Amino acid sequence: MTVSLAEEFARGRMYFELKDYIGAARILAPLVAAEPGNVAARLLLARAYYHSAQLGRAEAELRAVVELAPTEEYAHLLLGRTLQRANRHAEAATYLRLHAAMTG
């Protein structure tokens, strides 16, 4: 039986909602590798990485989201918070300002 990418995304989201962030990341990472332009999957993967304290991976996914979808305001916010959490406050400020400008 072949599982579709949509089914895998739904499964990854379910794990995320159950707060099993590492499990969600394990499901979502291959999905993102198969469909690198899928912004929703990348953003959910970044959130799973952030919540499981995999900050380098979260940053990489968020930078990819910002590149793919520069108007995705939540990606700017989460990238700023990820950088803050990594004690990179000067870099974080740029993304937090962008988020503030986008959301008013």
GUSE-761352 format. One line per 10 residues: number of its first residue (from 1); for each residue y, x negated, z of N, C-alpha, C, O, CB. Coordinates in Angstrom, 3 decimals, padded with zeros to 6 digits. Atoms other than C-alpha are relative to their C-alpha. Glycine has a CB too. Layout:
N
NUM) Y X Z Y X Z Y X Z Y X Z Y X Z ~ ...
# end
This chain:
104
1) -001.186 -000.844 000.000 000.000 000.000 000.000 001.242 -000.885 000.000 001.377 -001.785 000.829 000.002 000.958 001.223 ~ -001.245 000.758 000.099 003.381 -001.379 -001.028 001.098 000.735 000.756 001.275 001.944 000.604 000.404 -000.216 -001.483 ~ -001.108 -000.571 -000.758 006.320 -000.822 001.302 001.288 -000.281 -000.766 001.527 -001.409 -001.198 000.064 -000.587 001.455 ~ -001.253 000.183 000.740 009.682 -000.265 -000.369 001.044 -000.694 000.876 000.939 -000.724 002.103 000.540 001.361 -000.499 ~ -001.087 000.650 -000.733 012.812 -002.159 000.572 000.739 001.011 000.873 001.182 000.679 001.973 000.980 -000.678 -000.976 ~ -000.670 -001.045 -000.789 014.354 001.122 001.749 -000.787 000.297 001.275 -000.201 000.505 002.338 000.167 001.293 -000.836 ~ 000.833 -000.240 -001.186 011.414 001.679 004.100 000.114 -001.162 000.984 000.161 -000.952 002.196 -001.475 000.208 -000.407 ~ -000.151 001.170 -000.875 011.723 -001.864 005.440 001.368 000.016 000.692 001.478 -000.319 001.872 -000.174 -001.309 -000.811 ~ -001.332 -000.098 -000.606 015.460 -001.358 005.994 -000.019 001.031 001.127 000.516 000.777 002.206 001.067 000.378 -001.067 ~ 000.086 -001.041 -001.030 014.746 001.873 007.910 -000.776 -000.512 001.212 -000.410 -000.228 002.353 -000.671 001.273 -000.567
11) 000.784 000.567 -001.099 012.122 000.045 009.973 000.826 -001.012 000.788 000.803 -001.018 002.019 -001.280 -000.663 -000.536 ~ -000.864 000.969 -000.673 014.546 -002.798 010.713 001.074 000.682 000.831 001.377 000.251 001.943 000.648 -000.922 -001.017 ~ -001.024 -000.752 -000.749 017.221 -000.290 011.745 -000.598 000.626 001.258 000.044 000.657 002.308 000.625 001.101 -000.891 ~ 000.665 -000.589 -001.159 014.714 001.426 014.050 -000.178 -001.050 001.107 000.107 -000.784 002.274 -001.370 000.594 -000.408 ~ 000.145 001.071 -000.984 013.922 -001.877 015.765 001.353 -000.343 000.623 001.449 -000.557 001.832 -000.622 -001.251 -000.652 ~ -001.339 000.306 -000.501 017.654 -002.577 016.062 000.435 001.062 001.008 000.923 000.735 002.090 001.016 -000.089 -001.166 ~ -000.406 -001.096 -000.894 018.317 000.843 017.606 -000.788 -000.003 001.307 -000.294 000.460 002.335 -000.179 001.343 -000.701 ~ 000.805 000.132 -001.218 015.496 000.183 020.089 000.352 -001.268 000.780 -000.278 -001.590 001.787 -001.485 -000.005 -000.352 ~ -000.498 001.239 -000.612 017.356 -003.029 020.997 -001.010 -001.147 -000.056 -000.952 -002.077 000.748 000.380 000.261 001.441 ~ 000.907 001.115 000.262 014.516 -005.212 019.721 000.633 -000.806 -001.138 000.212 -000.718 -002.291 -001.473 000.500 -000.371
21) -000.805 000.694 000.999 016.962 -007.490 017.935 -000.783 -001.098 -000.725 -000.591 -001.316 -001.922 001.228 -000.596 000.658 ~ 000.809 001.043 000.640 014.507 -010.306 017.281 -000.993 000.637 -000.967 -001.192 000.134 -002.073 -000.748 -000.852 001.065 ~ 000.894 -000.722 000.893 012.002 -007.855 015.826 000.728 000.520 -001.227 000.205 000.452 -002.340 -000.657 001.148 000.733 ~ -000.801 -000.486 001.124 014.732 -006.333 013.673 000.304 -001.139 -000.961 000.205 -000.973 -002.177 001.310 000.642 000.499 ~ -000.319 001.156 000.850 015.719 -009.768 012.397 -001.221 -000.448 -000.797 -001.094 -000.821 -001.963 000.527 -001.168 000.854 ~ 001.227 000.386 000.710 012.101 -010.571 011.502 -000.283 000.922 -001.184 -000.800 000.480 -002.210 -001.192 000.011 000.959 ~ 000.208 -000.968 001.077 011.945 -007.422 009.384 001.087 -000.132 -001.063 000.804 -000.068 -002.259 -000.022 001.433 000.561 ~ -001.140 -000.015 000.922 015.409 -007.723 007.838 000.169 -001.299 -000.785 000.642 -001.266 -001.921 001.262 000.280 000.766 ~ -000.212 001.281 000.694 015.419 -011.432 006.928 -000.710 -000.052 -001.353 -000.089 -000.471 -002.329 -000.484 -001.155 000.873 ~ 000.636 000.009 001.319 012.802 -011.089 004.147 000.637 001.004 -000.965 000.690 000.768 -002.172 -001.483 000.299 000.141
31) -000.668 -000.999 000.830 014.587 -007.970 002.893 001.266 -000.589 -000.611 001.531 -000.402 -001.799 000.336 001.262 000.825 ~ -001.229 000.635 000.485 017.862 -009.905 002.606 -000.337 -001.101 -001.009 000.375 -001.283 -001.997 000.819 -000.582 001.184 ~ 000.417 001.037 000.956 016.035 -012.765 000.891 -000.372 000.629 -001.346 -000.112 000.047 -002.400 -001.200 -000.808 000.562 ~ 000.394 -000.687 001.235 014.667 -010.272 -001.651 001.188 000.642 -000.706 001.209 000.741 -001.932 -001.045 001.062 000.302 ~ -001.184 -000.663 000.554 018.032 -008.531 -002.130 001.257 -000.597 000.630 001.874 000.045 001.480 -000.057 001.541 000.242 ~ -001.129 000.673 -000.647 020.811 -011.013 -001.247 001.342 000.714 -000.151 002.268 000.442 000.613 000.125 -001.375 -000.547 ~ -001.257 -000.727 000.181 023.533 -008.681 -002.530 000.089 001.287 000.793 001.076 002.014 000.680 000.194 000.308 -001.438 ~ 000.018 -001.230 -000.786 022.590 -005.867 -000.147 000.847 -000.202 001.262 000.387 -000.772 002.252 -001.465 000.408 000.368 ~ -000.960 000.214 -001.086 025.632 -005.807 002.142 -000.452 000.689 001.285 -000.325 000.114 002.366 001.388 000.510 -000.406 ~ 000.433 -000.732 -001.193 024.225 -003.171 004.524 -001.116 -000.744 000.727 -001.100 -000.855 001.953 -000.469 001.413 -000.379
41) 001.109 000.739 -000.621 021.041 -005.158 005.121 000.500 -001.299 000.622 000.087 -001.659 001.725 -001.102 -000.301 -001.039 ~ -000.557 001.258 -000.543 022.984 -008.418 005.585 000.781 000.262 001.284 000.671 -000.494 002.249 000.918 -000.688 -001.043 ~ -000.807 -000.308 -001.178 025.356 -006.780 008.055 -000.891 000.364 001.186 -000.631 -000.067 002.309 000.976 001.147 -000.303 ~ 000.915 -000.349 -001.088 022.516 -005.286 010.092 -000.749 -001.240 000.485 -000.966 -001.403 001.685 -000.999 001.086 -000.458 ~ 000.655 001.257 -000.388 020.720 -008.649 010.046 000.949 -000.853 000.833 000.540 -001.428 001.842 -000.467 -000.786 -001.251 ~ -000.993 000.768 -000.760 023.918 -010.357 011.229 000.159 000.572 001.408 000.255 -000.177 002.380 001.361 -000.001 -000.731 ~ -000.119 -000.635 -001.319 024.223 -007.834 014.058 -001.216 -000.313 000.864 -001.080 -000.565 002.061 000.164 001.524 -000.145 ~ 001.216 000.329 -000.752 020.598 -008.462 015.067 000.057 -001.445 000.490 -000.291 -001.736 001.634 -001.260 000.223 -000.873 ~ -000.146 001.402 -000.405 021.240 -012.201 015.093 001.033 -000.131 001.123 000.797 -000.844 002.098 000.409 -000.873 -001.210 ~ -001.058 000.069 -001.019 024.460 -011.728 017.107 -000.551 000.455 001.352 -000.377 -000.228 002.361 001.223 000.874 -000.411
51) 000.489 -000.556 -001.267 022.760 -009.569 019.739 -001.152 -000.799 000.584 -001.431 -000.686 001.778 -000.434 001.432 -000.198 ~ 001.074 000.847 -000.525 019.859 -012.018 020.039 000.481 -001.442 000.191 -000.324 -002.361 000.345 -001.217 000.032 -000.945 ~ -000.651 001.288 -000.267 022.314 -014.930 020.484 -000.380 -001.089 -000.996 -000.389 -002.270 -000.651 -000.341 -000.461 001.387 ~ 000.235 000.958 001.078 021.388 -016.588 017.189 001.311 -000.115 -000.787 001.424 000.356 -001.919 -001.209 000.450 -000.934 ~ -001.366 -000.032 000.501 025.039 -017.305 016.534 000.179 -000.715 -001.336 000.962 -000.257 -002.168 000.912 -000.605 001.009 ~ -000.107 000.702 001.277 024.628 -019.820 013.694 -000.498 000.860 -001.147 000.110 000.901 -002.216 -000.779 -001.308 000.045 ~ 000.540 -000.892 001.038 022.486 -017.386 011.737 000.916 001.203 -000.201 001.148 001.630 -001.332 -001.425 000.472 000.373 ~ -000.932 -001.129 000.114 024.852 -014.509 012.520 001.219 -000.412 -000.812 001.658 000.323 -001.697 000.433 000.504 001.400 ~ -001.173 000.486 000.722 027.790 -016.579 011.284 -000.297 -000.142 -001.493 000.515 000.260 -002.326 000.465 -001.345 000.578 ~ 000.351 000.195 001.414 025.999 -017.477 008.038 -000.088 001.345 -000.726 000.420 001.485 -001.839 -001.344 -000.762 -000.125
61) 000.123 -001.317 000.635 025.154 -013.841 007.295 001.353 000.690 -000.115 001.646 001.330 -001.125 -000.969 000.885 000.790 ~ -001.317 -000.638 000.028 028.640 -012.644 008.177 000.912 -000.639 -001.035 001.685 000.057 -001.694 000.651 -000.072 001.373 ~ -000.800 000.660 001.051 030.271 -015.241 005.944 -000.452 000.473 -001.378 000.373 000.646 -002.275 -000.122 -001.550 000.102 ~ 000.503 -000.525 001.271 028.009 -014.031 003.122 000.502 001.419 -000.233 000.868 001.766 -001.356 -001.536 -000.029 -000.027 ~ -000.510 -001.372 000.128 029.044 -010.419 003.803 001.471 -000.013 -000.376 001.892 000.726 -001.267 -000.204 000.783 001.312 ~ -001.438 000.087 000.298 032.737 -011.353 003.800 000.228 -000.442 -001.441 001.161 000.021 -002.097 000.697 -000.976 000.968 ~ -000.126 000.449 001.386 032.240 -013.137 000.486 -000.383 001.116 -000.976 000.282 001.312 -001.993 -000.877 -001.238 -000.241 ~ 000.465 -001.078 000.870 030.321 -010.218 -001.048 000.907 001.231 000.057 001.130 001.894 -000.956 -001.414 000.391 000.378 ~ -000.799 -001.217 -000.217 032.543 -007.474 000.413 001.198 -000.346 000.880 001.176 -000.075 002.080 -000.861 001.136 000.659 ~ -001.142 000.469 -000.794 035.932 -008.884 001.507 000.724 001.103 000.788 001.448 000.806 001.738 000.983 -000.673 -000.906
71) -000.673 -001.093 -000.714 037.141 -005.434 002.627 -000.877 000.617 001.084 -000.489 001.624 001.675 000.423 001.079 -000.980 ~ 000.898 -000.495 -001.053 034.217 -004.884 005.038 000.571 -000.436 001.347 000.273 -001.521 001.846 -001.475 -000.538 -000.195 ~ -000.755 000.403 -001.193 036.383 -004.836 008.162 -000.885 -000.340 001.191 -000.549 -001.234 001.967 000.949 001.095 000.391 ~ 000.868 000.295 -001.134 033.495 -004.771 010.649 -000.552 -001.419 -000.080 -000.748 -002.062 000.951 -001.145 001.005 000.064 ~ 000.501 001.372 000.154 032.190 -008.057 009.211 001.030 -001.003 000.516 000.665 -002.005 001.131 -000.338 -000.296 -001.482 ~ -001.054 000.889 -000.503 035.557 -009.685 009.982 000.027 000.035 001.530 000.135 -001.004 002.180 001.387 000.409 -000.577 ~ 000.001 -000.133 -001.461 035.484 -008.323 013.534 -001.181 -000.746 000.614 -001.013 -001.526 001.552 -000.045 001.484 000.407 ~ 001.186 000.624 -000.582 031.922 -009.449 014.195 -000.012 -001.508 -000.226 -000.491 -002.254 000.627 -001.262 000.621 -000.585 ~ -000.098 001.443 000.220 032.528 -012.856 012.615 000.956 -000.608 001.020 000.675 -001.669 001.576 000.474 -000.311 -001.447 ~ -000.934 000.480 -001.021 035.529 -013.290 014.901 -000.650 -000.064 001.372 -000.487 -001.045 002.098 001.228 000.895 000.055
81) 000.665 -000.024 -001.312 033.488 -012.297 017.935 -001.123 -001.036 000.091 -001.355 -001.627 001.145 -000.564 001.398 000.280 ~ 001.052 001.023 000.033 030.627 -014.562 016.878 000.605 -001.375 000.231 000.073 -002.171 001.005 -000.761 000.033 -001.347 ~ -000.678 001.294 -000.168 033.008 -017.507 016.614 000.551 -000.150 001.414 000.501 -001.240 001.984 001.137 -000.150 -001.025 ~ -000.468 000.046 -001.392 034.554 -016.616 019.993 -001.153 -000.367 000.936 -001.018 -001.214 001.819 000.617 001.364 000.416 ~ 001.173 000.231 -000.846 031.108 -016.559 021.556 -000.492 -001.433 -000.106 -001.110 -001.957 000.821 -001.121 000.958 -000.375 ~ 000.375 001.402 000.212 030.520 -020.033 020.090 001.128 -000.943 000.423 001.103 -002.132 000.103 -000.360 -000.239 -001.477 ~ -001.158 000.770 -000.473 033.786 -021.215 021.702 000.795 -000.631 -001.137 001.278 -001.757 -001.015 -000.457 -001.083 000.952 ~ -000.791 000.451 001.149 035.505 -021.579 018.324 001.153 000.985 -000.178 001.271 001.664 -001.198 -000.880 -000.099 -001.313 ~ -001.043 -001.020 -000.103 038.540 -019.521 019.272 001.050 -000.087 -001.103 001.520 000.947 -001.579 000.674 -000.107 001.332 ~ -001.009 000.132 001.049 040.972 -020.925 016.711 -000.505 000.589 -001.316 000.237 001.277 -002.017 000.384 -001.476 -000.193
91) 000.589 -000.575 001.219 038.620 -020.029 013.842 -000.147 001.511 000.139 000.066 002.251 -000.821 -001.375 -000.642 -000.300 ~ 000.208 -001.425 -000.242 037.906 -016.642 015.404 001.279 000.793 -000.215 001.245 001.907 -000.737 -000.518 000.227 001.411 ~ -001.278 -000.712 000.067 041.581 -015.709 015.523 000.309 000.478 -001.420 000.839 001.574 -001.599 001.129 -000.899 000.503 ~ -000.259 -000.375 001.393 041.834 -015.645 011.727 -000.717 001.293 -000.354 -000.110 002.205 -000.915 -000.437 -001.122 -000.953 ~ 000.791 -001.176 000.353 039.042 -013.089 011.342 000.382 001.215 000.836 000.340 002.345 000.350 -001.479 -000.295 000.169 ~ -000.430 -001.109 -000.843 040.222 -010.992 014.264 001.336 000.558 -000.485 001.554 001.769 -000.439 000.110 -000.450 001.466 ~ -001.279 -000.461 000.579 043.735 -010.850 012.732 -000.244 000.798 -001.276 000.378 001.837 -001.496 000.931 -001.201 -000.298 ~ 000.331 -000.722 001.228 042.252 -009.825 009.389 -000.547 001.389 000.320 -000.169 002.371 -000.319 -001.021 -000.795 -000.834 ~ 000.556 -001.282 -000.409 040.269 -007.074 011.098 001.111 000.931 000.485 001.145 002.107 000.121 -001.055 -000.197 001.102 ~ -001.101 -000.812 -000.519 043.381 -005.857 012.918 000.887 000.501 -001.140 001.315 001.656 -001.133 000.837 -000.810 001.008
101) -000.827 -000.392 001.134 045.368 -005.818 009.678 -000.685 001.079 -000.847 -000.021 001.972 -001.373 000.320 -001.223 -000.863 ~ 000.747 -000.974 000.798 042.625 -003.848 007.907 -000.103 001.364 000.675 -000.136 002.398 000.007 -001.385 -000.526 -000.282 ~ 000.230 -001.250 -000.716 042.241 -001.244 010.608 001.268 000.592 000.606 001.262 001.711 001.121 -001.010 -000.222 001.083 ~ -001.278 -000.510 -000.505 045.877 -000.910 011.651 000.069 -000.094 001.478 001.075 000.291 002.074 000.221 001.420 -000.421
# end
